[in-house]
Amino acid sequence: MPTQRQLTVAEYIQIVDYYAAAVLDEVTARGDEDTADTAAYETRQPRDLIVGLTQGDEYQITADFVDAVGEVVAKFEAISDLAALFSRFNSAIRSHLSPTDINSWLSADGSRVSYLWRRAGDQGILPTNVFPPVTTLGLFDVTGADTGTLTDSAQINTNLHGGAAVEIEVTAGGPTAAETVVDLSVEYEDGSTGTESATIPAATADAETIAVGLGTEKIVDLTGITITGGTNGDQFRVQTIEDRTIS
């Protein structure tokens, strides 16, 4: 029997991207209790019915059933239970790596897995080896040439994901009347800080995006924005970019 070759990172990424897409489909179908026409929403209805029983001769029904129907909703919303499906796969993967530590293997190559795969497939992968979902880091309202207001938004949860490259998306006022140079004060995954820049050309339409920096940055937070140029009424947001589209 010939010596068996080791699995390549590219092969692994291709496989787990398929699984991540399956997880995405599962999450979409499950939904959450506030999204109509999803599984989790439908399981909410029995819970709400039980909680709504308030008459004196109904309290025992509520007492006996409320925890049970609440647990059903929680389990429909959770996808952590999917990890058990991949336990044998993950064991097999680890027997075909060189080096055998999956995090060292991924780090040496530089490829990262989807947040969906870590969340539901292999939680042993370190956050630095995981790319985050699209996350809005901040919103900016231009109030005049060289001036505007930043509304801070989310930051990357580094307990779950690594940093990401970012882009600017024009959200209102477009086509932009004048060119706007945007300087972003950011924090990187390693804790250092710096400035990344991009230019929004004049006549940029709503929903158009402009890449910031080189596209290889690992940004986790946006701490400030300054602009040169711009027109009152223009708006844009700064958001992360996924390493790859999972679909």
Secondary structure, 3 states (H helix, E strand, C coil): CCCCCCCCHHHHHHHHHHHHHHHHHHHHHHCCCCCCCCHHHHHHHHHHHHHCCCCCCCHHHHHHHHHHHHHHHHHHHCCHHHHHHHHHHHHHHHCCCCCCCHHHHHHHHCCCEEHHHHHHCCCCCCHHHEECCCCEEEEEEEEECCEEEEEECCCCCCCCCCCECEEEEEEECCCCCCCEEEEEEEEECCCCEEEEEEEECCCCCCCCEEECCCCCCCEEEEEEEEEEECCCCCEEEEEECCCCCCC
